């Protein structure tokens, strides 16, 4: 899976994470997309280092999607904790 595939996966994972964690975010669509892309990389890293399970490099693999969504959720929660009170 190339970089375009990871960006697309991150975009979709960020959207799914936003659906699973609704609410007002300090950022908009672009920030959520960037969190999703970063979350897909973080999810893959977490899967390899803590679960000792490498993520297959196939776009339509359930483990790839699961790790990307979990990574996006983790980053979205951290982002909300750090920057959530700055907008009122």
Biopython code that builds the backbone (N, CA, C, O; Angstrom):
import numpy as np
from Bio.PDB.StructureBuilder import StructureBuilder

atoms = [
    (1, "UNK", "N", (0.865, -1.169, 0.000)),
    (1, "UNK", "CA", (0.000, 0.000, 0.000)),
    (1, "UNK", "C", (0.906, 1.225, 0.000)),
    (1, "UNK", "O", (1.795, 1.342, 0.844)),
    (2, "UNK", "N", (0.688, 2.125, -0.931)),
    (2, "UNK", "CA", (1.510, 3.315, -1.049)),
    (2, "UNK", "C", (1.044, 4.441, -0.148)),
    (2, "UNK", "O", (0.102, 4.291, 0.629)),
    (3, "UNK", "N", (1.718, 5.560, -0.266)),
    (3, "UNK", "CA", (1.416, 6.715, 0.580)),
    (3, "UNK", "C", (0.007, 7.239, 0.324)),
    (3, "UNK", "O", (-0.655, 7.709, 1.250)),
    (4, "UNK", "N", (-0.455, 7.163, -0.917)),
    (4, "UNK", "CA", (-1.817, 7.617, -1.233)),
    (4, "UNK", "C", (-2.842, 6.718, -0.541)),
    (4, "UNK", "O", (-3.875, 7.189, -0.065)),
    (5, "UNK", "N", (-2.545, 5.430, -0.492)),
    (5, "UNK", "CA", (-3.430, 4.501, 0.216)),
    (5, "UNK", "C", (-3.490, 4.788, 1.704)),
    (5, "UNK", "O", (-4.559, 4.717, 2.311)),
    (6, "UNK", "N", (-2.328, 5.117, 2.306)),
    (6, "UNK", "CA", (-2.305, 5.452, 3.732)),
    (6, "UNK", "C", (-3.049, 6.748, 4.003)),
    (6, "UNK", "O", (-3.730, 6.869, 5.021)),
    (7, "UNK", "N", (-2.928, 7.719, 3.103)),
    (7, "UNK", "CA", (-3.654, 8.980, 3.285)),
    (7, "UNK", "C", (-5.152, 8.742, 3.169)),
    (7, "UNK", "O", (-5.926, 9.274, 3.965)),
    (8, "UNK", "N", (-5.565, 7.956, 2.193)),
    (8, "UNK", "CA", (-6.987, 7.641, 2.040)),
    (8, "UNK", "C", (-7.503, 6.864, 3.245)),
    (8, "UNK", "O", (-8.589, 7.140, 3.754)),
    (9, "UNK", "N", (-6.716, 5.892, 3.695)),
    (9, "UNK", "CA", (-7.101, 5.132, 4.886)),
    (9, "UNK", "C", (-7.202, 6.051, 6.102)),
    (9, "UNK", "O", (-8.131, 5.930, 6.900)),
    (10, "UNK", "N", (-6.240, 6.973, 6.242)),
    (10, "UNK", "CA", (-6.274, 7.913, 7.358)),
    (10, "UNK", "C", (-7.463, 8.844, 7.300)),
    (10, "UNK", "O", (-8.064, 9.158, 8.327)),
    (11, "UNK", "N", (-7.807, 9.288, 6.102)),
    (11, "UNK", "CA", (-8.979, 10.142, 5.925)),
    (11, "UNK", "C", (-10.239, 9.424, 6.382)),
    (11, "UNK", "O", (-11.051, 9.979, 7.122)),
    (12, "UNK", "N", (-10.389, 8.204, 5.940)),
    (12, "UNK", "CA", (-11.579, 7.432, 6.324)),
    (12, "UNK", "C", (-11.550, 7.042, 7.802)),
    (12, "UNK", "O", (-12.584, 7.062, 8.470)),
    (13, "UNK", "N", (-10.374, 6.689, 8.311)),
    (13, "UNK", "CA", (-10.265, 6.324, 9.733)),
    (13, "UNK", "C", (-10.550, 7.537, 10.615)),
    (13, "UNK", "O", (-11.184, 7.401, 11.662)),
    (14, "UNK", "N", (-10.090, 8.723, 10.207)),
    (14, "UNK", "CA", (-10.386, 9.938, 10.960)),
    (14, "UNK", "C", (-11.872, 10.242, 10.973)),
    (14, "UNK", "O", (-12.414, 10.671, 11.991)),
    (15, "UNK", "N", (-12.536, 10.019, 9.836)),
    (15, "UNK", "CA", (-13.984, 10.212, 9.777)),
    (15, "UNK", "C", (-14.736, 9.234, 10.657)),
    (15, "UNK", "O", (-15.700, 9.602, 11.327)),
    (16, "UNK", "N", (-14.289, 7.978, 10.654)),
    (16, "UNK", "CA", (-14.933, 6.975, 11.499)),
    (16, "UNK", "C", (-14.684, 7.284, 12.973)),
    (16, "UNK", "O", (-15.585, 7.137, 13.799)),
    (17, "UNK", "N", (-13.468, 7.711, 13.304)),
    (17, "UNK", "CA", (-13.166, 8.079, 14.691)),
    (17, "UNK", "C", (-14.032, 9.252, 15.130)),
    (17, "UNK", "O", (-14.498, 9.288, 16.269)),
    (18, "UNK", "N", (-14.249, 10.202, 14.242)),
    (18, "UNK", "CA", (-15.102, 11.357, 14.549)),
    (18, "UNK", "C", (-16.546, 10.909, 14.772)),
    (18, "UNK", "O", (-17.228, 11.438, 15.649)),
    (19, "UNK", "N", (-17.017, 9.940, 13.988)),
    (19, "UNK", "CA", (-18.366, 9.408, 14.186)),
    (19, "UNK", "C", (-18.486, 8.662, 15.519)),
    (19, "UNK", "O", (-19.514, 8.745, 16.191)),
    (20, "UNK", "N", (-17.433, 7.934, 15.897)),
    (20, "UNK", "CA", (-17.455, 7.184, 17.149)),
    (20, "UNK", "C", (-17.286, 8.080, 18.362)),
    (20, "UNK", "O", (-17.699, 7.716, 19.464)),
    (21, "UNK", "N", (-16.678, 9.259, 18.173)),
    (21, "UNK", "CA", (-16.413, 10.189, 19.256)),
    (21, "UNK", "C", (-16.990, 11.550, 18.875)),
    (21, "UNK", "O", (-16.241, 12.492, 18.616)),
    (22, "UNK", "N", (-18.317, 11.655, 18.839)),
    (22, "UNK", "CA", (-18.908, 12.917, 18.376)),
    (22, "UNK", "C", (-18.678, 14.039, 19.380)),
    (22, "UNK", "O", (-18.345, 13.810, 20.542)),
    (23, "UNK", "N", (-18.863, 15.223, 18.905)),
    (23, "UNK", "CA", (-18.702, 16.391, 19.762)),
    (23, "UNK", "C", (-17.964, 17.484, 19.020)),
    (23, "UNK", "O", (-17.509, 17.311, 17.889)),
    (24, "UNK", "N", (-17.865, 18.590, 19.682)),
    (24, "UNK", "CA", (-17.208, 19.743, 19.086)),
    (24, "UNK", "C", (-15.701, 19.633, 19.269)),
    (24, "UNK", "O", (-15.205, 19.491, 20.387)),
    (25, "UNK", "N", (-14.991, 19.698, 18.168)),
    (25, "UNK", "CA", (-13.539, 19.635, 18.196)),
    (25, "UNK", "C", (-12.964, 21.020, 17.984)),
    (25, "UNK", "O", (-13.576, 21.853, 17.315)),
    (26, "UNK", "N", (-11.785, 21.273, 18.550)),
    (26, "UNK", "CA", (-11.137, 22.561, 18.334)),
    (26, "UNK", "C", (-10.736, 22.774, 16.875)),
    (26, "UNK", "O", (-10.590, 23.917, 16.444)),
    (27, "UNK", "N", (-10.557, 21.722, 16.123)),
    (27, "UNK", "CA", (-10.190, 21.827, 14.715)),
    (27, "UNK", "C", (-11.366, 21.457, 13.843)),
    (27, "UNK", "O", (-12.401, 21.014, 14.340)),
    (28, "UNK", "N", (-11.215, 21.633, 12.584)),
    (28, "UNK", "CA", (-12.278, 21.297, 11.641)),
    (28, "UNK", "C", (-11.963, 20.021, 10.889)),
    (28, "UNK", "O", (-11.318, 19.107, 11.403)),
    (29, "UNK", "N", (-12.433, 19.990, 9.665)),
    (29, "UNK", "CA", (-12.283, 18.818, 8.808)),
    (29, "UNK", "C", (-10.814, 18.511, 8.521)),
    (29, "UNK", "O", (-10.415, 17.346, 8.517)),
    (30, "UNK", "N", (-10.020, 19.530, 8.285)),
    (30, "UNK", "CA", (-8.608, 19.323, 7.935)),
    (30, "UNK", "C", (-7.849, 18.739, 9.118)),
    (30, "UNK", "O", (-7.043, 17.825, 8.944)),
    (31, "UNK", "N", (-8.095, 19.251, 10.312)),
    (31, "UNK", "CA", (-7.417, 18.730, 11.501)),
    (31, "UNK", "C", (-7.834, 17.282, 11.754)),
    (31, "UNK", "O", (-6.998, 16.446, 12.097)),
    (32, "UNK", "N", (-9.117, 16.984, 11.586)),
    (32, "UNK", "CA", (-9.592, 15.613, 11.770)),
    (32, "UNK", "C", (-8.942, 14.681, 10.759)),
    (32, "UNK", "O", (-8.597, 13.547, 11.091)),
    (33, "UNK", "N", (-8.772, 15.157, 9.518)),
    (33, "UNK", "CA", (-8.107, 14.361, 8.489)),
    (33, "UNK", "C", (-6.651, 14.107, 8.855)),
    (33, "UNK", "O", (-6.164, 12.983, 8.727)),
    (34, "UNK", "N", (-5.954, 15.143, 9.310)),
    (34, "UNK", "CA", (-4.555, 14.982, 9.698)),
    (34, "UNK", "C", (-4.417, 14.040, 10.891)),
    (34, "UNK", "O", (-3.482, 13.241, 10.956)),
    (35, "UNK", "N", (-5.350, 14.140, 11.831)),
    (35, "UNK", "CA", (-5.346, 13.222, 12.971)),
    (35, "UNK", "C", (-5.588, 11.795, 12.491)),
    (35, "UNK", "O", (-4.985, 10.855, 13.011)),
    (36, "UNK", "N", (-6.455, 11.628, 11.518)),
    (36, "UNK", "CA", (-6.717, 10.293, 10.971)),
    (36, "UNK", "C", (-5.501, 9.705, 10.285)),
    (36, "UNK", "O", (-5.196, 8.526, 10.466)),
    (37, "UNK", "N", (-4.796, 10.517, 9.492)),
    (37, "UNK", "CA", (-3.593, 10.035, 8.807)),
    (37, "UNK", "C", (-2.520, 9.678, 9.837)),
    (37, "UNK", "O", (-1.911, 8.611, 9.758)),
    (38, "UNK", "N", (-2.291, 10.567, 10.796)),
    (38, "UNK", "CA", (-1.309, 10.274, 11.840)),
    (38, "UNK", "C", (-1.750, 9.078, 12.676)),
    (38, "UNK", "O", (-0.923, 8.269, 13.097)),
    (39, "UNK", "N", (-3.058, 8.971, 12.915)),
    (39, "UNK", "CA", (-3.582, 7.864, 13.703)),
    (39, "UNK", "C", (-3.389, 6.516, 13.034)),
    (39, "UNK", "O", (-3.190, 5.507, 13.711)),
    (40, "UNK", "N", (-3.446, 6.493, 11.718)),
    (40, "UNK", "CA", (-3.214, 5.224, 11.032)),
    (40, "UNK", "C", (-1.767, 4.770, 11.220)),
    (40, "UNK", "O", (-1.505, 3.576, 11.366)),
    (41, "UNK", "N", (-0.836, 5.710, 11.218)),
    (41, "UNK", "CA", (0.555, 5.346, 11.481)),
    (41, "UNK", "C", (0.756, 4.957, 12.949)),
    (41, "UNK", "O", (1.461, 3.992, 13.243)),
    (42, "UNK", "N", (0.140, 5.704, 13.866)),
    (42, "UNK", "CA", (0.256, 5.389, 15.293)),
    (42, "UNK", "C", (-0.380, 4.033, 15.590)),
    (42, "UNK", "O", (0.169, 3.245, 16.360)),
    (43, "UNK", "N", (-1.528, 3.763, 14.986)),
    (43, "UNK", "CA", (-2.188, 2.473, 15.190)),
    (43, "UNK", "C", (-1.340, 1.314, 14.709)),
    (43, "UNK", "O", (-1.281, 0.271, 15.361)),
    (44, "UNK", "N", (-0.685, 1.486, 13.577)),
    (44, "UNK", "CA", (0.220, 0.451, 13.084)),
    (44, "UNK", "C", (1.401, 0.247, 14.012)),
    (44, "UNK", "O", (1.815, -0.885, 14.261)),
    (45, "UNK", "N", (1.942, 1.340, 14.525)),
    (45, "UNK", "CA", (3.074, 1.262, 15.454)),
    (45, "UNK", "C", (2.656, 0.564, 16.746)),
    (45, "UNK", "O", (3.378, -0.293, 17.255)),
    (46, "UNK", "N", (1.479, 0.938, 17.278)),
    (46, "UNK", "CA", (0.991, 0.304, 18.506)),
    (46, "UNK", "C", (0.766, -1.188, 18.300)),
    (46, "UNK", "O", (1.068, -1.992, 19.182)),
    (47, "UNK", "N", (0.241, -1.556, 17.148)),
    (47, "UNK", "CA", (-0.024, -2.960, 16.853)),
    (47, "UNK", "C", (1.266, -3.767, 16.803)),
    (47, "UNK", "O", (1.319, -4.889, 17.306)),
    (48, "UNK", "N", (2.295, -3.206, 16.203)),
    (48, "UNK", "CA", (3.561, -3.922, 16.081)),
    (48, "UNK", "C", (4.282, -4.010, 17.420)),
    (48, "UNK", "O", (4.792, -5.073, 17.773)),
    (49, "UNK", "N", (4.333, -2.914, 18.170)),
    (49, "UNK", "CA", (5.163, -2.872, 19.367)),
    (49, "UNK", "C", (4.490, -3.439, 20.622)),
    (49, "UNK", "O", (5.168, -4.013, 21.475)),
    (50, "UNK", "N", (3.190, -3.290, 20.744)),
    (50, "UNK", "CA", (2.540, -3.738, 21.976)),
    (50, "UNK", "C", (1.768, -5.043, 21.802)),
    (50, "UNK", "O", (1.660, -5.824, 22.748)),
    (51, "UNK", "N", (1.240, -5.286, 20.631)),
    (51, "UNK", "CA", (0.505, -6.527, 20.393)),
    (51, "UNK", "C", (1.350, -7.577, 19.694)),
    (51, "UNK", "O", (0.932, -8.725, 19.535)),
    (52, "UNK", "N", (2.557, -7.167, 19.273)),
    (52, "UNK", "CA", (3.482, -8.048, 18.554)),
    (52, "UNK", "C", (2.813, -8.675, 17.332)),
    (52, "UNK", "O", (3.043, -9.838, 17.003)),
    (53, "UNK", "N", (1.993, -7.887, 16.683)),
    (53, "UNK", "CA", (1.288, -8.344, 15.488)),
    (53, "UNK", "C", (1.487, -7.312, 14.385)),
    (53, "UNK", "O", (0.903, -6.230, 14.430)),
    (54, "UNK", "N", (2.302, -7.644, 13.404)),
    (54, "UNK", "CA", (2.491, -6.684, 12.322)),
    (54, "UNK", "C", (1.203, -6.485, 11.527)),
    (54, "UNK", "O", (0.419, -7.415, 11.333)),
    (55, "UNK", "N", (1.011, -5.278, 11.085)),
    (55, "UNK", "CA", (-0.177, -4.949, 10.301)),
    (55, "UNK", "C", (0.104, -5.268, 8.846)),
    (55, "UNK", "O", (1.091, -4.787, 8.289)),
    (56, "UNK", "N", (-0.746, -6.073, 8.220)),
    (56, "UNK", "CA", (-0.551, -6.354, 6.792)),
    (56, "UNK", "C", (-0.658, -5.066, 5.974)),
    (56, "UNK", "O", (-1.337, -4.121, 6.375)),
    (57, "UNK", "N", (-0.009, -5.041, 4.872)),
    (57, "UNK", "CA", (0.005, -3.840, 4.048)),
    (57, "UNK", "C", (-1.068, -3.877, 2.961)),
    (57, "UNK", "O", (-0.879, -3.333, 1.874)),
    (58, "UNK", "N", (-2.175, -4.513, 3.258)),
    (58, "UNK", "CA", (-3.292, -4.572, 2.325)),
    (58, "UNK", "C", (-4.354, -3.569, 2.751)),
    (58, "UNK", "O", (-4.675, -3.457, 3.934)),
    (59, "UNK", "N", (-4.893, -2.849, 1.788)),
    (59, "UNK", "CA", (-5.863, -1.798, 2.087)),
    (59, "UNK", "C", (-7.147, -2.357, 2.665)),
    (59, "UNK", "O", (-7.753, -1.722, 3.528)),
    (60, "UNK", "N", (-7.580, -3.518, 2.221)),
    (60, "UNK", "CA", (-8.865, -4.062, 2.635)),
    (60, "UNK", "C", (-8.739, -5.108, 3.738)),
    (60, "UNK", "O", (-9.586, -5.994, 3.852)),
    (61, "UNK", "N", (-7.696, -5.014, 4.546)),
    (61, "UNK", "CA", (-7.502, -5.947, 5.642)),
    (61, "UNK", "C", (-8.128, -5.373, 6.914)),
    (61, "UNK", "O", (-7.966, -4.190, 7.213)),
    (62, "UNK", "N", (-8.837, -6.209, 7.653)),
    (62, "UNK", "CA", (-9.535, -5.762, 8.860)),
    (62, "UNK", "C", (-8.560, -5.267, 9.932)),
    (62, "UNK", "O", (-8.854, -4.297, 10.630)),
    (63, "UNK", "N", (-7.411, -5.920, 10.068)),
    (63, "UNK", "CA", (-6.427, -5.480, 11.067)),
    (63, "UNK", "C", (-5.874, -4.101, 10.725)),
    (63, "UNK", "O", (-5.620, -3.297, 11.622)),
    (64, "UNK", "N", (-5.687, -3.823, 9.454)),
    (64, "UNK", "CA", (-5.207, -2.503, 9.034)),
    (64, "UNK", "C", (-6.221, -1.435, 9.393)),
    (64, "UNK", "O", (-5.863, -0.394, 9.944)),
    (65, "UNK", "N", (-7.479, -1.686, 9.085)),
    (65, "UNK", "CA", (-8.539, -0.723, 9.399)),
    (65, "UNK", "C", (-8.712, -0.555, 10.901)),
    (65, "UNK", "O", (-8.870, 0.563, 11.391)),
    (66, "UNK", "N", (-8.682, -1.670, 11.632)),
    (66, "UNK", "CA", (-8.839, -1.595, 13.081)),
    (66, "UNK", "C", (-7.726, -0.798, 13.745)),
    (66, "UNK", "O", (-7.985, 0.027, 14.621)),
    (67, "UNK", "N", (-6.502, -1.041, 13.333)),
    (67, "UNK", "CA", (-5.394, -0.306, 13.938)),
    (67, "UNK", "C", (-5.435, 1.168, 13.551)),
    (67, "UNK", "O", (-5.086, 2.023, 14.365)),
    (68, "UNK", "N", (-5.852, 1.481, 12.332)),
    (68, "UNK", "CA", (-5.947, 2.882, 11.911)),
    (68, "UNK", "C", (-7.041, 3.615, 12.689)),
    (68, "UNK", "O", (-6.848, 4.762, 13.094)),
    (69, "UNK", "N", (-8.169, 2.973, 12.898)),
    (69, "UNK", "CA", (-9.272, 3.610, 13.623)),
    (69, "UNK", "C", (-8.919, 3.774, 15.100)),
    (69, "UNK", "O", (-9.191, 4.822, 15.685)),
    (70, "UNK", "N", (-8.319, 2.758, 15.706)),
    (70, "UNK", "CA", (-7.928, 2.864, 17.118)),
    (70, "UNK", "C", (-6.867, 3.948, 17.288)),
    (70, "UNK", "O", (-6.931, 4.737, 18.231)),
    (71, "UNK", "N", (-5.897, 3.989, 16.386)),
    (71, "UNK", "CA", (-4.886, 5.048, 16.452)),
    (71, "UNK", "C", (-5.489, 6.428, 16.296)),
    (71, "UNK", "O", (-5.074, 7.366, 16.976)),
    (72, "UNK", "N", (-6.464, 6.565, 15.408)),
    (72, "UNK", "CA", (-7.148, 7.848, 15.228)),
    (72, "UNK", "C", (-7.939, 8.237, 16.471)),
    (72, "UNK", "O", (-7.952, 9.404, 16.861)),
    (73, "UNK", "N", (-8.596, 7.266, 17.090)),
    (73, "UNK", "CA", (-9.330, 7.543, 18.325)),
    (73, "UNK", "C", (-8.391, 8.006, 19.437)),
    (73, "UNK", "O", (-8.698, 8.950, 20.166)),
    (74, "UNK", "N", (-7.254, 7.341, 19.562)),
    (74, "UNK", "CA", (-6.286, 7.718, 20.592)),
    (74, "UNK", "C", (-5.814, 9.148, 20.369)),
    (74, "UNK", "O", (-5.790, 9.946, 21.306)),
    (75, "UNK", "N", (-5.437, 9.477, 19.135)),
    (75, "UNK", "CA", (-4.960, 10.831, 18.854)),
    (75, "UNK", "C", (-6.067, 11.874, 18.992)),
    (75, "UNK", "O", (-5.807, 12.996, 19.428)),
    (76, "UNK", "N", (-7.295, 11.519, 18.625)),
    (76, "UNK", "CA", (-8.400, 12.456, 18.763)),
    (76, "UNK", "C", (-8.689, 12.745, 20.240)),
    (76, "UNK", "O", (-8.975, 13.886, 20.602)),
    (77, "UNK", "N", (-8.616, 11.735, 21.076)),
    (77, "UNK", "CA", (-8.818, 11.941, 22.510)),
    (77, "UNK", "C", (-7.703, 12.810, 23.087)),
    (77, "UNK", "O", (-7.969, 13.726, 23.866)),
    (78, "UNK", "N", (-6.468, 12.528, 22.710)),
    (78, "UNK", "CA", (-5.342, 13.347, 23.187)),
    (78, "UNK", "C", (-5.488, 14.780, 22.699)),
    (78, "UNK", "O", (-5.244, 15.719, 23.456)),
    (79, "UNK", "N", (-5.881, 14.957, 21.450)),
    (79, "UNK", "CA", (-6.061, 16.298, 20.889)),
    (79, "UNK", "C", (-7.143, 17.072, 21.643)),
    (79, "UNK", "O", (-6.984, 18.256, 21.939)),
    (80, "UNK", "N", (-8.238, 16.388, 21.945)),
    (80, "UNK", "CA", (-9.318, 17.053, 22.692)),
    (80, "UNK", "C", (-8.884, 17.401, 24.113)),
    (80, "UNK", "O", (-9.263, 18.449, 24.635)),
    (81, "UNK", "N", (-8.099, 16.537, 24.740)),
    (81, "UNK", "CA", (-7.624, 16.828, 26.088)),
    (81, "UNK", "C", (-6.673, 18.026, 26.101)),
    (81, "UNK", "O", (-6.703, 18.836, 27.028)),
    (82, "UNK", "N", (-5.842, 18.134, 25.086)),
    (82, "UNK", "CA", (-4.865, 19.222, 25.037)),
    (82, "UNK", "C", (-5.468, 20.542, 24.589)),
    (82, "UNK", "O", (-5.138, 21.592, 25.140)),
    (83, "UNK", "N", (-6.345, 20.503, 23.599)),
    (83, "UNK", "CA", (-6.824, 21.737, 22.975)),
    (83, "UNK", "C", (-8.328, 21.931, 23.065)),
    (83, "UNK", "O", (-8.855, 22.867, 22.463)),
    (84, "UNK", "N", (-9.029, 21.088, 23.788)),
    (84, "UNK", "CA", (-10.478, 21.123, 23.825)),
    (84, "UNK", "C", (-11.069, 22.342, 24.504)),
    (84, "UNK", "O", (-12.164, 22.766, 24.134)),
    (85, "UNK", "N", (-10.401, 22.914, 25.468)),
    (85, "UNK", "CA", (-10.955, 24.049, 26.216)),
    (85, "UNK", "C", (-10.555, 25.395, 25.631)),
    (85, "UNK", "O", (-10.915, 26.435, 26.181)),
    (86, "UNK", "N", (-9.817, 25.393, 24.526)),
    (86, "UNK", "CA", (-9.339, 26.666, 23.994)),
    (86, "UNK", "C", (-10.421, 27.427, 23.232)),
    (86, "UNK", "O", (-10.319, 28.645, 23.080)),
    (87, "UNK", "N", (-11.453, 26.737, 22.749)),
    (87, "UNK", "CA", (-12.554, 27.394, 22.027)),
    (87, "UNK", "C", (-13.809, 27.392, 22.885)),
    (87, "UNK", "O", (-14.208, 26.357, 23.420)),
    (88, "UNK", "N", (-14.407, 28.525, 23.005)),
    (88, "UNK", "CA", (-15.669, 28.616, 23.762)),
    (88, "UNK", "C", (-16.613, 29.526, 23.043)),
    (88, "UNK", "O", (-17.733, 29.744, 23.505)),
]
sb = StructureBuilder()
sb.init_structure("model")
sb.init_model(0)
sb.init_chain("A")
sb.init_seg("    ")
for serial, (resi, resn, name, xyz) in enumerate(atoms, 1):
    if name == "N":
        sb.init_residue(resn, " ", resi, " ")
    sb.init_atom(name, np.array(xyz, "f"), 0.0, 1.0, " ", f" {name:<3s}", serial, name[0])
structure = sb.get_structure()
